[in-house]
Amino acid sequence: MVTLTIDEALDAELERVSTRKGRSKADVVADALLQYVQAEEQRQALLDPAIIALYSQLVDEDVALAEAGMDDYAR
């Protein structure tokens, strides 16, 4: 269980969203926090040096293929 303190303006917005969605404010906040945690986990995974190296290799290959394709197109 988590207790949050939010200002009145945010609470009013949260009330509008939860009413529109037909869900409790607690459920809306829990979903938002879950999405945040999942996004952070994905960001951290993308910072893995092996993933960065693989991405760099794929970018280099894509550039080489595009340049070869442009050479073929120019002929």
C-alpha positions as CSV (number, residue, x, y, z in Angstrom):
1,M,0.0,0.0,0.0
2,V,1.2,3.5,-0.9
3,T,-0.1,6.8,0.5
4,L,0.2,9.8,-1.9
5,T,-0.3,13.4,-1.2
6,I,-1.3,15.4,-4.3
7,D,-2.3,19.0,-4.7
8,E,-6.0,20.0,-5.2
9,A,-5.6,20.7,-9.0
10,L,-4.1,17.3,-9.6
11,D,-6.7,15.6,-7.4
12,A,-9.4,17.4,-9.5
13,E,-7.9,16.1,-12.7
14,L,-7.6,12.6,-11.3
15,E,-11.2,12.8,-10.2
16,R,-12.3,13.8,-13.8
17,V,-10.2,11.0,-15.4
18,S,-11.4,8.3,-13.0
19,T,-15.0,9.4,-13.4
20,R,-14.7,9.4,-17.2
21,K,-13.0,5.9,-17.1
22,G,-15.5,4.6,-14.6
23,R,-12.7,3.5,-12.3
24,S,-11.6,4.5,-8.9
25,K,-8.8,7.0,-8.4
26,A,-6.7,4.3,-6.8
27,D,-7.0,2.1,-9.8
28,V,-6.1,4.9,-12.2
29,V,-3.0,5.8,-10.1
30,A,-2.0,2.2,-9.8
31,D,-2.2,1.8,-13.6
32,A,-0.2,5.0,-14.1
33,L,2.5,3.8,-11.7
34,L,2.6,0.4,-13.3
35,Q,3.1,1.9,-16.8
36,Y,5.9,4.2,-15.3
37,V,7.7,1.2,-13.7
38,Q,7.5,-0.8,-16.9
39,A,8.8,2.1,-19.0
40,E,11.7,2.5,-16.6
41,E,12.5,-1.2,-16.8
42,Q,12.5,-0.9,-20.6
43,R,14.8,2.1,-20.6
44,Q,17.2,0.4,-18.3
45,A,17.2,-2.7,-20.6
46,L,18.1,-0.5,-23.5
47,L,21.1,0.9,-21.7
48,D,22.6,-2.6,-21.6
49,P,26.0,-2.4,-23.3
50,A,25.3,-5.5,-25.4
51,I,22.0,-4.0,-26.7
52,I,23.8,-0.8,-27.5
53,A,26.5,-2.7,-29.4
54,L,23.9,-4.7,-31.3
55,Y,21.9,-1.6,-32.2
56,S,25.1,0.2,-33.4
57,Q,26.0,-2.9,-35.6
58,L,22.5,-2.9,-37.1
59,V,22.6,0.8,-37.8
60,D,25.9,0.4,-39.6
61,E,24.5,-2.5,-41.7
62,D,21.4,-0.5,-42.5
63,V,23.5,2.5,-43.7
64,A,25.6,0.2,-45.9
65,L,22.5,-1.4,-47.4
66,A,20.9,1.9,-48.1
67,E,24.1,3.3,-49.7
68,A,24.4,0.1,-51.9
69,G,20.7,0.5,-52.8
70,M,21.3,4.1,-53.8
71,D,24.3,3.1,-55.9
72,D,22.0,0.6,-57.7
73,Y,19.3,3.2,-58.1
74,A,21.8,5.7,-59.6
75,R,22.8,3.2,-62.3
